[in-house]
């Protein structure tokens, strides 16, 4: 097999792996037509260096469009209300856990105060008994 028969496969693989995907279908069909028609790749296509750049504004627009598309998809599927309900329920559980945590902290503080009070009472009783016995 000579190199004339090998380059079409390499071109197709290069197109499929290329980050420059716009109009890939048109280019692929055109190149296949030319390759099998015996014309080969035109010199203008061989010499072109693709230039691609994305600025921050375009990236933000793409991000917003994707987010809106996902939200629309969830809305049409009925998942938005389910997700909203799940978030609300989880928020309530977190608030309940925080309140329970605070209640347990207060109980621990109260128990520590009770222990200190009992220790002080025990010391007082012990010292009183020691004084009266002595």
C-alpha positions as CSV (number, residue, x, y, z in Angstrom):
1,X,0.0,0.0,0.0
2,X,1.4,3.4,-0.9
3,X,1.1,6.6,1.1
4,X,-1.8,7.8,-1.2
5,X,-4.0,5.1,0.3
6,X,-2.9,5.7,3.9
7,X,-3.5,9.4,4.3
8,X,-7.3,9.3,4.1
9,X,-7.5,7.2,7.2
10,X,-5.1,9.5,9.0
11,X,-7.2,12.5,7.9
12,X,-10.4,11.0,9.2
13,X,-8.8,10.2,12.5
14,X,-7.3,13.7,12.7
15,X,-10.7,15.2,12.1
16,X,-12.4,13.0,14.7
17,X,-9.7,13.8,17.3
18,X,-9.5,17.5,16.4
19,X,-10.7,20.1,18.9
20,X,-12.0,22.1,16.0
21,X,-15.2,20.3,15.7
22,X,-17.5,22.9,13.9
23,X,-18.5,21.9,10.4
24,X,-16.7,18.6,10.9
25,X,-19.4,16.7,9.0
26,X,-19.2,19.0,6.0
27,X,-15.4,18.7,5.9
28,X,-15.5,14.9,6.4
29,X,-18.0,14.4,3.6
30,X,-16.1,16.8,1.3
31,X,-12.8,15.2,2.0
32,X,-14.2,11.7,1.5
33,X,-15.7,12.7,-1.8
34,X,-12.4,14.2,-3.0
35,X,-10.3,11.3,-1.7
36,X,-12.3,8.6,-3.4
37,X,-12.8,10.8,-6.4
38,X,-9.0,10.9,-6.9
39,X,-8.6,14.7,-6.3
40,X,-6.9,14.4,-2.9
41,X,-6.9,17.2,-0.4
42,X,-6.9,20.7,-1.9
43,X,-3.7,22.7,-1.3
44,X,-5.7,25.5,0.4
45,X,-6.9,23.0,3.1
46,X,-3.3,21.7,3.7
47,X,-1.9,25.2,4.2
48,X,-4.6,26.5,6.6
49,X,-3.7,26.9,10.2
50,X,-6.9,26.9,12.3
51,X,-7.2,29.7,14.8
52,X,-9.6,29.2,17.7
53,X,-10.0,31.4,20.8
54,X,-12.7,31.7,23.5
55,X,-12.9,34.9,25.6
56,X,-14.4,35.0,29.1
57,X,-17.7,36.5,27.9
58,X,-18.2,33.6,25.4
59,X,-17.3,31.1,28.1
60,X,-19.9,32.7,30.5
61,X,-22.6,32.7,27.8
62,X,-21.9,29.0,27.1
63,X,-22.0,28.2,30.8
64,X,-25.3,30.1,31.2
65,X,-26.8,28.4,28.2
66,X,-25.8,25.0,29.5
67,X,-27.2,25.8,33.0
68,X,-30.5,27.0,31.5
69,X,-30.8,23.9,29.3
70,X,-30.3,21.6,32.3
71,X,-32.8,23.6,34.3
72,X,-35.3,23.4,31.5
73,X,-34.7,19.7,31.1
74,X,-35.3,19.1,34.8
75,X,-38.4,21.3,34.7
76,X,-39.9,19.4,31.8
77,X,-39.0,16.1,33.5
78,X,-40.6,17.2,36.8
79,X,-37.4,17.0,38.7
80,X,-37.1,20.6,39.8
81,X,-39.9,20.3,42.3
82,X,-38.4,17.1,43.6
83,X,-35.0,18.6,43.9
84,X,-36.4,21.7,45.6
85,X,-38.3,19.5,48.0
86,X,-35.1,17.4,48.7
87,X,-33.1,20.5,49.4
88,X,-35.8,21.9,51.7
89,X,-36.0,18.6,53.6
90,X,-32.2,18.4,54.0
91,X,-32.1,22.0,55.2
92,X,-34.7,21.2,57.8
93,X,-32.7,18.1,58.9
94,X,-29.6,20.2,59.2
95,X,-31.5,22.8,61.3
96,X,-32.9,20.0,63.5
97,X,-29.4,18.5,64.0
98,X,-28.0,22.0,64.8
99,X,-30.7,22.5,67.4
100,X,-30.2,19.0,68.9
101,X,-26.4,19.7,69.0
102,X,-27.0,22.9,70.9
103,X,-29.3,21.2,73.3
104,X,-26.7,18.5,74.0
105,X,-24.1,21.1,74.6
106,X,-26.3,22.8,77.1
107,X,-27.0,19.5,78.8
108,X,-23.2,18.8,79.1
109,X,-22.7,22.3,80.6
110,X,-25.4,21.7,83.0
111,X,-24.0,18.3,84.0
112,X,-20.5,19.8,84.5
113,X,-22.0,22.5,86.7
114,X,-23.9,19.8,88.7
115,X,-20.6,17.8,89.0
116,X,-18.8,20.8,90.3
117,X,-21.6,21.6,92.7
118,X,-21.5,18.0,94.0
119,X,-17.7,18.1,94.3
120,X,-18.0,21.3,96.3
121,X,-20.7,19.8,98.5
122,X,-18.7,16.6,99.1
123,X,-15.7,18.7,100.0
124,X,-17.8,20.8,102.4
125,X,-19.3,17.7,104.0
126,X,-15.9,15.9,104.3
127,X,-14.2,19.0,105.8
128,X,-17.1,19.4,108.3
129,X,-17.0,15.8,109.4
130,X,-13.2,16.1,109.7
131,X,-13.5,19.2,111.9
132,X,-16.2,17.7,114.2
133,X,-14.4,14.4,114.5
134,X,-11.1,15.9,115.3
